[in-house]
Amino acid sequence: MSALSRPLSDAGASLPGPAHAVTPGPGPAPVAVRGGTTCPPARPARTAASGVARLAVTVTETRHLVIEDPGLLMHRAWQIARCDPEAAAELGYGEPYIMNERQAFTLVLADCGGDGLDERAEQMGLRVVSTATVATCTDSDSLVYEDERLFEPS
């Protein structure tokens, strides 16, 4: 038995003849499989040029936060505003230099970003209550994946 007609598995049937006897049609190149025999892939690759629409999925992550220590949050936001007064002014912080919790949170979020805020929430006077991840198909708005995690107060 030649290497070209060896069975794909011990219990499977052999493919007769040399590999060049099979003429693949247009499409992807053949791929090597166990035993040295080649065969075309199970599915053709989809490309933008093929005209076949790809599945588009939107993933949304939502974090629910609670202000545990308003004084610490205000202090961190004030530090951020002092370091970059122009950016703070763009976010609504300026004369008369009075800041509410909403402005403080906005400054902290703009400075840290969403992922950074998760990592440094306690340092900013915040607590992550829960996170939710939802994935939907953009063409049909059908739900693909959903996960929610609740965090206990420490």
TIVEX-928920 format. One record per atom (N, C-alpha, C, O): residue number from 1; residue in one letter; chain; atom name; x, y, z. Coordinates in steps of 0.02 Angstrom, whole numbers, padded with zeros to 5 digits, always signed. Layout:
TIVEX-928920
NUM  A  A  CA  X  Y  Z;
...
end
This chain:
TIVEX-928920
1  M  A  N  +00043  -00059  +00000;
1  M  A  CA  +00000  +00000  +00000;
1  M  A  C  +00045  +00062  +00000;
1  M  A  O  +00090  +00067  +00042;
2  S  A  N  +00033  +00107  -00046;
2  S  A  CA  +00075  +00168  -00049;
2  S  A  C  +00050  +00219  +00001;
2  S  A  O  -00005  +00213  +00027;
3  A  A  N  +00092  +00269  +00014;
3  A  A  CA  +00074  +00321  +00060;
3  A  A  C  +00015  +00362  +00034;
3  A  A  O  -00021  +00394  +00073;
4  L  A  N  +00005  +00361  -00032;
4  L  A  CA  -00050  +00400  -00061;
4  L  A  C  -00117  +00365  -00055;
4  L  A  O  -00169  +00399  -00060;
5  S  A  N  -00119  +00300  -00045;
5  S  A  CA  -00183  +00266  -00040;
5  S  A  C  -00193  +00236  +00029;
5  S  A  O  -00236  +00192  +00037;
6  R  A  N  -00157  +00258  +00078;
6  R  A  CA  -00163  +00234  +00146;
6  R  A  C  -00230  +00257  +00176;
6  R  A  O  -00253  +00311  +00159;
7  P  A  N  -00262  +00216  +00219;
7  P  A  CA  -00325  +00237  +00249;
7  P  A  C  -00316  +00297  +00294;
7  P  A  O  -00263  +00306  +00324;
8  L  A  N  -00368  +00340  +00298;
8  L  A  CA  -00365  +00398  +00340;
8  L  A  C  -00367  +00379  +00414;
8  L  A  O  -00339  +00415  +00455;
9  S  A  N  -00399  +00324  +00431;
9  S  A  CA  -00400  +00299  +00499;
9  S  A  C  -00393  +00224  +00495;
9  S  A  O  -00400  +00195  +00441;
10  D  A  N  -00381  +00192  +00551;
10  D  A  CA  -00373  +00120  +00551;
10  D  A  C  -00436  +00084  +00528;
10  D  A  O  -00431  +00032  +00495;
11  A  A  N  -00495  +00111  +00544;
11  A  A  CA  -00557  +00079  +00525;
11  A  A  C  -00587  +00107  +00461;
11  A  A  O  -00637  +00080  +00437;
12  G  A  N  -00558  +00159  +00432;
12  G  A  CA  -00587  +00191  +00374;
12  G  A  C  -00566  +00160  +00308;
12  G  A  O  -00522  +00117  +00307;
13  A  A  N  -00597  +00182  +00254;
13  A  A  CA  -00581  +00157  +00188;
13  A  A  C  -00523  +00196  +00159;
13  A  A  O  -00509  +00252  +00179;
14  S  A  N  -00487  +00165  +00112;
14  S  A  CA  -00431  +00198  +00081;
14  S  A  C  -00455  +00238  +00020;
14  S  A  O  -00507  +00222  -00010;
15  L  A  N  -00417  +00288  +00004;
15  L  A  CA  -00431  +00328  -00056;
15  L  A  C  -00388  +00300  -00112;
15  L  A  O  -00327  +00302  -00106;
16  P  A  N  -00417  +00275  -00166;
16  P  A  CA  -00378  +00243  -00218;
16  P  A  C  -00340  +00294  -00260;
16  P  A  O  -00360  +00352  -00267;
17  G  A  N  -00285  +00270  -00288;
17  G  A  CA  -00248  +00309  -00337;
17  G  A  C  -00204  +00363  -00306;
17  G  A  O  -00209  +00377  -00246;
18  P  A  N  -00162  +00393  -00346;
18  P  A  CA  -00118  +00446  -00322;
18  P  A  C  -00157  +00511  -00310;
18  P  A  O  -00212  +00519  -00336;
19  A  A  N  -00128  +00556  -00271;
19  A  A  CA  -00162  +00618  -00253;
19  A  A  C  -00176  +00662  -00313;
19  A  A  O  -00225  +00699  -00313;
20  H  A  N  -00135  +00658  -00365;
20  H  A  CA  -00146  +00701  -00423;
20  H  A  C  -00204  +00677  -00466;
20  H  A  O  -00224  +00712  -00513;
21  A  A  N  -00232  +00618  -00451;
21  A  A  CA  -00289  +00593  -00489;
21  A  A  C  -00353  +00631  -00473;
21  A  A  O  -00400  +00630  -00512;
22  V  A  N  -00355  +00665  -00416;
22  V  A  CA  -00413  +00704  -00397;
22  V  A  C  -00402  +00775  -00419;
22  V  A  O  -00353  +00807  -00398;
23  T  A  N  -00446  +00801  -00462;
23  T  A  CA  -00439  +00869  -00485;
23  T  A  C  -00486  +00913  -00446;
23  T  A  O  -00547  +00911  -00456;
24  P  A  N  -00458  +00953  -00401;
24  P  A  CA  -00503  +00997  -00362;
24  P  A  C  -00532  +01051  -00406;
24  P  A  O  -00500  +01075  -00452;
25  G  A  N  -00594  +01070  -00391;
25  G  A  CA  -00626  +01123  -00427;
25  G  A  C  -00599  +01190  -00404;
25  G  A  O  -00553  +01193  -00364;
26  P  A  N  -00628  +01245  -00428;
26  P  A  CA  -00604  +01310  -00406;
26  P  A  C  -00618  +01318  -00332;
26  P  A  O  -00667  +01293  -00305;
27  G  A  N  -00574  +01353  -00299;
27  G  A  CA  -00583  +01364  -00228;
27  G  A  C  -00517  +01356  -00191;
27  G  A  O  -00464  +01361  -00222;
28  P  A  N  -00521  +01343  -00127;
28  P  A  CA  -00461  +01340  -00087;
28  P  A  C  -00417  +01281  -00107;
28  P  A  O  -00441  +01231  -00133;
29  A  A  N  -00353  +01287  -00093;
29  A  A  CA  -00305  +01234  -00108;
29  A  A  C  -00317  +01175  -00061;
29  A  A  O  -00342  +01185  -00005;
30  P  A  N  -00299  +01114  -00082;
30  P  A  CA  -00307  +01057  -00038;
30  P  A  C  -00263  +01064  +00024;
30  P  A  O  -00214  +01101  +00024;
31  V  A  N  -00282  +01028  +00076;
31  V  A  CA  -00244  +01029  +00138;
31  V  A  C  -00222  +00958  +00156;
31  V  A  O  -00254  +00910  +00136;
32  A  A  N  -00168  +00953  +00193;
32  A  A  CA  -00142  +00887  +00213;
32  A  A  C  -00182  +00861  +00272;
32  A  A  O  -00199  +00899  +00317;
33  V  A  N  -00196  +00796  +00270;
33  V  A  CA  -00229  +00763  +00326;
33  V  A  C  -00187  +00703  +00347;
33  V  A  O  -00138  +00687  +00314;
34  R  A  N  -00206  +00672  +00402;
34  R  A  CA  -00168  +00615  +00428;
34  R  A  C  -00160  +00561  +00374;
34  R  A  O  -00208  +00545  +00339;
35  G  A  N  -00101  +00533  +00368;
35  G  A  CA  -00088  +00481  +00319;
35  G  A  C  -00060  +00508  +00254;
35  G  A  O  -00045  +00469  +00209;
36  G  A  N  -00053  +00574  +00247;
36  G  A  CA  -00023  +00603  +00188;
36  G  A  C  -00072  +00616  +00132;
36  G  A  O  -00053  +00648  +00083;
37  T  A  N  -00134  +00594  +00137;
37  T  A  CA  -00184  +00606  +00085;
37  T  A  C  -00208  +00677  +00089;
37  T  A  O  -00214  +00705  +00144;
38  T  A  N  -00222  +00707  +00033;
38  T  A  CA  -00246  +00776  +00033;
38  T  A  C  -00319  +00777  +00010;
38  T  A  O  -00340  +00736  -00031;
39  C  A  N  -00356  +00825  +00037;
39  C  A  CA  -00425  +00835  +00016;
39  C  A  C  -00442  +00908  +00026;
39  C  A  O  -00410  +00942  +00067;
40  P  A  N  -00491  +00935  -00009;
40  P  A  CA  -00508  +01005  +00000;
40  P  A  C  -00540  +01016  +00069;
40  P  A  O  -00567  +00970  +00098;
41  P  A  N  -00535  +01078  +00095;
41  P  A  CA  -00566  +01092  +00160;
41  P  A  C  -00641  +01081  +00158;
41  P  A  O  -00672  +01083  +00105;
42  A  A  N  -00671  +01068  +00217;
42  A  A  CA  -00742  +01055  +00221;
42  A  A  C  -00784  +01114  +00198;
42  A  A  O  -00835  +01105  +00165;
43  R  A  N  -00762  +01175  +00214;
43  R  A  CA  -00799  +01235  +00194;
43  R  A  C  -00752  +01283  +00158;
43  R  A  O  -00695  +01292  +00179;
44  P  A  N  -00775  +01312  +00104;
44  P  A  CA  -00732  +01362  +00072;
44  P  A  C  -00726  +01424  +00115;
44  P  A  O  -00773  +01442  +00152;
45  A  A  N  -00669  +01456  +00111;
45  A  A  CA  -00659  +01518  +00149;
45  A  A  C  -00703  +01572  +00120;
45  A  A  O  -00708  +01580  +00059;
46  R  A  N  -00734  +01611  +00163;
46  R  A  CA  -00776  +01666  +00141;
46  R  A  C  -00734  +01730  +00143;
46  R  A  O  -00701  +01745  +00193;
47  T  A  N  -00737  +01766  +00090;
47  T  A  CA  -00701  +01830  +00087;
47  T  A  C  -00750  +01884  +00067;
47  T  A  O  -00805  +01870  +00045;
48  A  A  N  -00728  +01946  +00075;
48  A  A  CA  -00771  +02002  +00055;
48  A  A  C  -00785  +02000  -00019;
48  A  A  O  -00838  +02021  -00041;
49  A  A  N  -00738  +01974  -00059;
49  A  A  CA  -00747  +01972  -00131;
49  A  A  C  -00795  +01916  -00152;
49  A  A  O  -00821  +01918  -00208;
50  S  A  N  -00806  +01867  -00109;
50  S  A  CA  -00850  +01811  -00128;
50  S  A  C  -00923  +01830  -00130;
50  S  A  O  -00964  +01794  -00158;
51  G  A  N  -00941  +01887  -00101;
51  G  A  CA  -01009  +01910  -00102;
51  G  A  C  -01053  +01879  -00049;
51  G  A  O  -01112  +01894  -00045;
52  V  A  N  -01025  +01836  -00007;
52  V  A  CA  -01062  +01804  +00046;
52  V  A  C  -01055  +01846  +00109;
52  V  A  O  -00999  +01861  +00130;
53  A  A  N  -01110  +01865  +00138;
53  A  A  CA  -01108  +01907  +00197;
53  A  A  C  -01083  +01867  +00257;
53  A  A  O  -01102  +01809  +00266;
54  R  A  N  -01040  +01897  +00296;
54  R  A  CA  -01015  +01866  +00357;
54  R  A  C  -01061  +01883  +00414;
54  R  A  O  -01098  +01932  +00412;
55  L  A  N  -01059  +01842  +00465;
55  L  A  CA  -01097  +01854  +00525;
55  L  A  C  -01065  +01911  +00563;
55  L  A  O  -01005  +01910  +00577;
56  A  A  N  -01104  +01961  +00580;
56  A  A  CA  -01079  +02018  +00618;
56  A  A  C  -01111  +02016  +00688;
56  A  A  O  -01172  +02010  +00695;
57  V  A  N  -01069  +02020  +00739;
57  V  A  CA  -01091  +02016  +00807;
57  V  A  C  -01069  +02078  +00845;
57  V  A  O  -01012  +02100  +00839;
58  T  A  N  -01115  +02106  +00885;
58  T  A  CA  -01099  +02163  +00928;
58  T  A  C  -01096  +02138  +01000;
58  T  A  O  -01143  +02106  +01024;
59  V  A  N  -01039  +02152  +01034;
59  V  A  CA  -01031  +02133  +01103;
59  V  A  C  -01032  +02196  +01146;
59  V  A  O  -00994  +02243  +01133;
60  T  A  N  -01076  +02197  +01196;
60  T  A  CA  -01083  +02254  +01240;
60  T  A  C  -01068  +02232  +01312;
60  T  A  O  -01097  +02184  +01337;
61  E  A  N  -01022  +02268  +01343;
61  E  A  CA  -01007  +02255  +01413;
61  E  A  C  -01032  +02314  +01455;
61  E  A  O  -01018  +02372  +01439;
62  T  A  N  -01069  +02298  +01507;
62  T  A  CA  -01097  +02349  +01551;
62  T  A  C  -01071  +02337  +01621;
62  T  A  O  -01073  +02280  +01646;
63  R  A  N  -01047  +02390  +01653;
63  R  A  CA  -01024  +02385  +01722;
63  R  A  C  -01069  +02428  +01765;
63  R  A  O  -01084  +02486  +01748;
64  H  A  N  -01092  +02401  +01820;
64  H  A  CA  -01133  +02438  +01867;
64  H  A  C  -01088  +02456  +01927;
64  H  A  O  -01062  +02412  +01960;
65  L  A  N  -01081  +02520  +01939;
65  L  A  CA  -01037  +02545  +01993;
65  L  A  C  -01078  +02583  +02044;
65  L  A  O  -01130  +02613  +02028;
66  V  A  N  -01054  +02583  +02106;
66  V  A  CA  -01084  +02620  +02160;
66  V  A  C  -01029  +02664  +02190;
66  V  A  O  -00972  +02642  +02199;
67  I  A  N  -01047  +02726  +02206;
67  I  A  CA  -00999  +02770  +02240;
67  I  A  C  -01001  +02752  +02314;
67  I  A  O  -01049  +02766  +02349;
68  E  A  N  -00947  +02721  +02337;
68  E  A  CA  -00942  +02700  +02407;
68  E  A  C  -00916  +02756  +02451;
68  E  A  O  -00938  +02764  +02508;
69  D  A  N  -00869  +02795  +02424;
69  D  A  CA  -00838  +02848  +02464;
69  D  A  C  -00838  +02913  +02422;
69  D  A  O  -00790  +02925  +02385;
70  P  A  N  -00890  +02954  +02427;
70  P  A  CA  -00894  +03015  +02386;
70  P  A  C  -00835  +03062  +02398;
70  P  A  O  -00812  +03094  +02351;
71  G  A  N  -00810  +03066  +02459;
71  G  A  CA  -00753  +03109  +02473;
71  G  A  C  -00691  +03088  +02436;
71  G  A  O  -00655  +03130  +02409;
72  L  A  N  -00677  +03022  +02434;
72  L  A  CA  -00619  +02997  +02398;
72  L  A  C  -00627  +03008  +02323;
72  L  A  O  -00579  +03027  +02289;
73  L  A  N  -00687  +02996  +02297;
73  L  A  CA  -00700  +03008  +02226;
73  L  A  C  -00688  +03081  +02208;
73  L  A  O  -00656  +03097  +02158;
74  M  A  N  -00713  +03127  +02250;
74  M  A  CA  -00704  +03199  +02238;
74  M  A  C  -00630  +03218  +02241;
74  M  A  O  -00605  +03257  +02201;
75  H  A  N  -00594  +03189  +02289;
75  H  A  CA  -00523  +03203  +02296;
75  H  A  C  -00484  +03181  +02235;
75  H  A  O  -00442  +03218  +02209;
76  R  A  N  -00498  +03119  +02210;
76  R  A  CA  -00463  +03094  +02150;
76  R  A  C  -00480  +03137  +02089;
76  R  A  O  -00437  +03152  +02049;
77  A  A  N  -00543  +03155  +02083;
77  A  A  CA  -00563  +03197  +02026;
77  A  A  C  -00530  +03266  +02030;
77  A  A  O  -00509  +03293  +01979;
78  W  A  N  -00525  +03293  +02089;
78  W  A  CA  -00492  +03358  +02098;
78  W  A  C  -00419  +03353  +02078;
78  W  A  O  -00392  +03398  +02045;
79  Q  A  N  -00385  +03297  +02097;
79  Q  A  CA  -00315  +03287  +02077;
79  Q  A  C  -00309  +03283  +02001;
79  Q  A  O  -00262  +03312  +01973;
80  I  A  N  -00354  +03248  +01970;
80  I  A  CA  -00353  +03242  +01896;
80  I  A  C  -00363  +03311  +01865;
80  I  A  O  -00329  +03329  +01817;
81  A  A  N  -00411  +03349  +01891;
81  A  A  CA  -00425  +03416  +01864;
81  A  A  C  -00366  +03463  +01872;
81  A  A  O  -00353  +03504  +01828;
82  R  A  N  -00330  +03458  +01928;
82  R  A  CA  -00272  +03500  +01939;
82  R  A  C  -00215  +03483  +01892;
82  R  A  O  -00177  +03528  +01871;
83  C  A  N  -00208  +03419  +01874;
83  C  A  CA  -00155  +03398  +01828;
83  C  A  C  -00170  +03417  +01756;
83  C  A  O  -00123  +03431  +01718;
84  D  A  N  -00233  +03419  +01737;
84  D  A  CA  -00251  +03435  +01667;
84  D  A  C  -00313  +03479  +01667;
84  D  A  O  -00368  +03455  +01653;
85  P  A  N  -00305  +03545  +01683;
85  P  A  CA  -00364  +03589  +01687;
85  P  A  C  -00402  +03597  +01621;
85  P  A  O  -00462  +03608  +01622;
86  E  A  N  -00367  +03593  +01564;
86  E  A  CA  -00401  +03601  +01500;
86  E  A  C  -00449  +03543  +01487;
86  E  A  O  -00506  +03553  +01466;
87  A  A  N  -00426  +03482  +01500;
87  A  A  CA  -00469  +03423  +01491;
87  A  A  C  -00527  +03426  +01540;
87  A  A  O  -00583  +03408  +01522;
88  A  A  N  -00514  +03447  +01601;
88  A  A  CA  -00568  +03453  +01651;
88  A  A  C  -00620  +03504  +01630;
88  A  A  O  -00679  +03493  +01640;
89  A  A  N  -00597  +03559  +01600;
89  A  A  CA  -00644  +03611  +01577;
89  A  A  C  -00688  +03584  +01521;
89  A  A  O  -00747  +03601  +01517;
90  E  A  N  -00659  +03543  +01477;
90  E  A  CA  -00699  +03513  +01422;
90  E  A  C  -00753  +03468  +01449;
90  E  A  O  -00805  +03459  +01416;
91  L  A  N  -00742  +03439  +01508;
91  L  A  CA  -00792  +03394  +01538;
91  L  A  C  -00838  +03430  +01587;
91  L  A  O  -00878  +03397  +01621;
92  G  A  N  -00833  +03496  +01590;
92  G  A  CA  -00881  +03534  +01631;
92  G  A  C  -00855  +03558  +01698;
92  G  A  O  -00892  +03590  +01735;
93  Y  A  N  -00792  +03544  +01715;
93  Y  A  CA  -00765  +03566  +01779;
93  Y  A  C  -00728  +03632  +01768;
93  Y  A  O  -00681  +03635  +01728;
94  G  A  N  -00747  +03683  +01804;
94  G  A  CA  -00715  +03748  +01798;
94  G  A  C  -00742  +03794  +01851;
94  G  A  O  -00772  +03772  +01900;
95  E  A  N  -00732  +03857  +01841;
95  E  A  CA  -00756  +03906  +01890;
95  E  A  C  -00831  +03897  +01900;
95  E  A  O  -00867  +03888  +01851;
96  P  A  N  -00854  +03900  +01959;
96  P  A  CA  -00825  +03919  +02023;
96  P  A  C  -00790  +03862  +02059;
96  P  A  O  -00782  +03864  +02120;
97  Y  A  N  -00768  +03810  +02023;
97  Y  A  CA  -00729  +03755  +02051;
97  Y  A  C  -00767  +03716  +02104;
97  Y  A  O  -00738  +03692  +02153;
98  I  A  N  -00831  +03709  +02093;
98  I  A  CA  -00872  +03666  +02134;
98  I  A  C  -00889  +03605  +02092;
98  I  A  O  -00910  +03611  +02035;
99  M  A  N  -00879  +03546  +02120;
99  M  A  CA  -00888  +03485  +02083;
99  M  A  C  -00941  +03441  +02118;
99  M  A  O  -00939  +03433  +02179;
100  N  A  N  -00987  +03414  +02079;
100  N  A  CA  -01034  +03366  +02108;
100  N  A  C  -01008  +03295  +02093;
100  N  A  O  -00959  +03287  +02057;
101  E  A  N  -01043  +03245  +02119;
101  E  A  CA  -01020  +03175  +02111;
101  E  A  C  -01021  +03154  +02037;
101  E  A  O  -00978  +03116  +02015;
102  R  A  N  -01069  +03179  +02000;
102  R  A  CA  -01073  +03161  +01929;
102  R  A  C  -01013  +03188  +01891;
102  R  A  O  -00982  +03151  +01851;
103  Q  A  N  -00995  +03251  +01903;
103  Q  A  CA  -00935  +03279  +01870;
103  Q  A  C  -00872  +03242  +01892;
103  Q  A  O  -00828  +03229  +01852;
104  A  A  N  -00868  +03226  +01956;
104  A  A  CA  -00810  +03190  +01983;
104  A  A  C  -00804  +03122  +01948;
104  A  A  O  -00749  +03103  +01927;
105  F  A  N  -00859  +03086  +01943;
105  F  A  CA  -00857  +03021  +01910;
105  F  A  C  -00837  +03028  +01837;
105  F  A  O  -00799  +02988  +01811;
106  T  A  N  -00864  +03079  +01803;
106  T  A  CA  -00847  +03091  +01732;
106  T  A  C  -00773  +03103  +01723;
106  T  A  O  -00742  +03076  +01677;
107  L  A  N  -00743  +03144  +01767;
107  L  A  CA  -00671  +03157  +01763;
107  L  A  C  -00630  +03094  +01775;
107  L  A  O  -00582  +03080  +01740;
108  V  A  N  -00650  +03055  +01825;
108  V  A  CA  -00614  +02993  +01841;
108  V  A  C  -00620  +02944  +01783;
108  V  A  O  -00570  +02912  +01764;
109  L  A  N  -00680  +02936  +01756;
109  L  A  CA  -00690  +02890  +01700;
109  L  A  C  -00650  +02912  +01638;
109  L  A  O  -00619  +02870  +01605;
110  A  A  N  -00650  +02976  +01623;
110  A  A  CA  -00612  +03001  +01565;
110  A  A  C  -00537  +02990  +01575;
110  A  A  O  -00502  +02976  +01526;
111  D  A  N  -00514  +02995  +01636;
111  D  A  CA  -00443  +02987  +01650;
111  D  A  C  -00422  +02913  +01648;
111  D  A  O  -00371  +02897  +01619;
112  C  A  N  -00462  +02869  +01677;
112  C  A  CA  -00443  +02798  +01684;
112  C  A  C  -00466  +02755  +01626;
112  C  A  O  -00432  +02707  +01608;
113  G  A  N  -00523  +02772  +01596;
113  G  A  CA  -00553  +02728  +01547;
113  G  A  C  -00593  +02674  +01582;
113  G  A  O  -00586  +02665  +01642;
114  G  A  N  -00634  +02639  +01546;
114  G  A  CA  -00678  +02588  +01576;
114  G  A  C  -00641  +02531  +01608;
114  G  A  O  -00656  +02512  +01665;
115  D  A  N  -00591  +02503  +01574;
115  D  A  CA  -00553  +02447  +01601;
115  D  A  C  -00511  +02469  +01660;
115  D  A  O  -00506  +02433  +01710;
116  G  A  N  -00480  +02527  +01655;
116  G  A  CA  -00439  +02553  +01710;
116  G  A  C  -00481  +02567  +01772;
116  G  A  O  -00457  +02559  +01828;
117  L  A  N  -00542  +02588  +01761;
117  L  A  CA  -00587  +02603  +01817;
117  L  A  C  -00605  +02539  +01855;
117  L  A  O  -00610  +02539  +01916;
118  D  A  N  -00615  +02484  +01818;
118  D  A  CA  -00628  +02420  +01851;
118  D  A  C  -00570  +02400  +01897;
118  D  A  O  -00581  +02379  +01954;
119  E  A  N  -00510  +02408  +01871;
119  E  A  CA  -00450  +02388  +01909;
119  E  A  C  -00437  +02433  +01969;
119  E  A  O  -00412  +02410  +02020;
120  R  A  N  -00454  +02497  +01963;
120  R  A  CA  -00438  +02545  +02016;
120  R  A  C  -00500  +02572  +02051;
120  R  A  O  -00496  +02625  +02082;
121  A  A  N  -00556  +02537  +02048;
121  A  A  CA  -00619  +02562  +02076;
121  A  A  C  -00612  +02579  +02150;
121  A  A  O  -00634  +02633  +02171;
122  E  A  N  -00582  +02536  +02189;
122  E  A  CA  -00576  +02548  +02261;
122  E  A  C  -00533  +02609  +02275;
122  E  A  O  -00547  +02647  +02323;
123  Q  A  N  -00482  +02621  +02235;
123  Q  A  CA  -00438  +02679  +02244;
123  Q  A  C  -00474  +02744  +02227;
123  Q  A  O  -00453  +02798  +02247;
124  M  A  N  -00529  +02738  +02191;
124  M  A  CA  -00567  +02797  +02170;
124  M  A  C  -00630  +02808  +02212;
124  M  A  O  -00670  +02853  +02197;
125  G  A  N  -00641  +02766  +02262;
125  G  A  CA  -00701  +02773  +02303;
125  G  A  C  -00762  +02739  +02272;
125  G  A  O  -00818  +02756  +02290;
126  L  A  N  -00751  +02693  +02226;
126  L  A  CA  -00805  +02659  +02191;
126  L  A  C  -00805  +02584  +02207;
126  L  A  O  -00755  +02557  +02231;
127  R  A  N  -00860  +02552  +02193;
127  R  A  CA  -00866  +02479  +02199;
127  R  A  C  -00902  +02453  +02138;
127  R  A  O  -00954  +02479  +02119;
128  V  A  N  -00875  +02400  +02107;
128  V  A  CA  -00908  +02368  +02051;
128  V  A  C  -00961  +02321  +02080;
128  V  A  O  -00945  +02275  +02117;
129  V  A  N  -01024  +02333  +02063;
129  V  A  CA  -01079  +02292  +02088;
129  V  A  C  -01090  +02232  +02043;
129  V  A  O  -01099  +02176  +02068;
130  S  A  N  -01090  +02242  +01978;
130  S  A  CA  -01100  +02188  +01931;
130  S  A  C  -01072  +02207  +01863;
130  S  A  O  -01062  +02265  +01847;
131  T  A  N  -01060  +02155  +01823;
131  T  A  CA  -01042  +02165  +01753;
131  T  A  C  -01087  +02121  +01711;
131  T  A  O  -01106  +02066  +01731;
132  A  A  N  -01105  +02145  +01653;
132  A  A  CA  -01148  +02106  +01607;
132  A  A  C  -01117  +02109  +01538;
132  A  A  O  -01095  +02162  +01515;
133  T  A  N  -01116  +02052  +01504;
133  T  A  CA  -01092  +02047  +01436;
133  T  A  C  -01148  +02019  +01393;
133  T  A  O  -01177  +01967  +01409;
134  V  A  N  -01164  +02054  +01339;
134  V  A  CA  -01217  +02032  +01293;
134  V  A  C  -01189  +02035  +01222;
134  V  A  O  -01159  +02085  +01202;
135  A  A  N  -01199  +01981  +01185;
135  A  A  CA  -01179  +01979  +01115;
135  A  A  C  -01241  +01967  +01073;
135  A  A  O  -01280  +01922  +01087;
136  T  A  N  -01250  +02008  +01021;
136  T  A  CA  -01307  +02002  +00976;
136  T  A  C  -01285  +02004  +00904;
136  T  A  O  -01234  +02035  +00887;
137  C  A  N  -01322  +01970  +00861;
137  C  A  CA  -01310  +01974  +00789;
137  C  A  C  -01335  +02042  +00766;
137  C  A  O  -01391  +02062  +00783;
138  T  A  N  -01295  +02078  +00728;
138  T  A  CA  -01315  +02145  +00708;
138  T  A  C  -01369  +02145  +00654;
138  T  A  O  -01407  +02193  +00649;
139  D  A  N  -01373  +02092  +00614;
139  D  A  CA  -01423  +02092  +00561;
139  D  A  C  -01493  +02074  +00586;
139  D  A  O  -01542  +02097  +00557;
140  S  A  N  -01498  +02033  +00639;
140  S  A  CA  -01564  +02012  +00663;
140  S  A  C  -01578  +02030  +00735;
140  S  A  O  -01633  +02017  +00760;
141  D  A  N  -01530  +02060  +00769;
141  D  A  CA  -01536  +02077  +00841;
141  D  A  C  -01551  +02015  +00884;
141  D  A  O  -01577  +02022  +00939;
142  S  A  N  -01534  +01957  +00859;
142  S  A  CA  -01545  +01896  +00899;
142  S  A  C  -01488  +01888  +00950;
142  S  A  O  -01431  +01904  +00935;
143  L  A  N  -01505  +01864  +01008;
143  L  A  CA  -01458  +01855  +01063;
143  L  A  C  -01413  +01796  +01049;
143  L  A  O  -01437  +01741  +01034;
144  V  A  N  -01347  +01806  +01054;
144  V  A  CA  -01299  +01753  +01043;
144  V  A  C  -01270  +01730  +01109;
144  V  A  O  -01259  +01670  +01119;
145  Y  A  N  -01257  +01777  +01155;
145  Y  A  CA  -01225  +01761  +01219;
145  Y  A  C  -01245  +01812  +01271;
145  Y  A  O  -01253  +01871  +01255;
146  E  A  N  -01254  +01790  +01333;
146  E  A  CA  -01270  +01836  +01387;
146  E  A  C  -01240  +01809  +01451;
146  E  A  O  -01245  +01749  +01466;
147  D  A  N  -01208  +01853  +01490;
147  D  A  CA  -01177  +01834  +01552;
147  D  A  C  -01181  +01893  +01600;
147  D  A  O  -01168  +01949  +01581;
148  E  A  N  -01198  +01879  +01663;
148  E  A  CA  -01198  +01932  +01713;
148  E  A  C  -01164  +01906  +01775;
148  E  A  O  -01178  +01850  +01798;
149  R  A  N  -01120  +01946  +01803;
149  R  A  CA  -01085  +01928  +01864;
149  R  A  C  -01098  +01980  +01918;
149  R  A  O  -01092  +02040  +01907;
150  L  A  N  -01118  +01955  +01976;
150  L  A  CA  -01131  +01999  +02033;
150  L  A  C  -01073  +01993  +02081;
150  L  A  O  -01046  +01939  +02092;
151  F  A  N  -01053  +02050  +02110;
151  F  A  CA  -00998  +02052  +02156;
151  F  A  C  -01023  +02071  +02226;
151  F  A  O  -01063  +02117  +02233;
152  E  A  N  -01000  +02035  +02275;
152  E  A  CA  -01019  +02048  +02344;
152  E  A  C  -00976  +02106  +02371;
152  E  A  O  -00918  +02112  +02352;
153  P  A  N  -01004  +02147  +02414;
153  P  A  CA  -00964  +02201  +02444;
153  P  A  C  -00908  +02170  +02486;
153  P  A  O  -00917  +02120  +02520;
154  S  A  N  -00850  +02203  +02483;
154  S  A  CA  -00793  +02176  +02522;
154  S  A  C  -00788  +02207  +02590;
154  S  A  O  -00743  +02190  +02629;
end
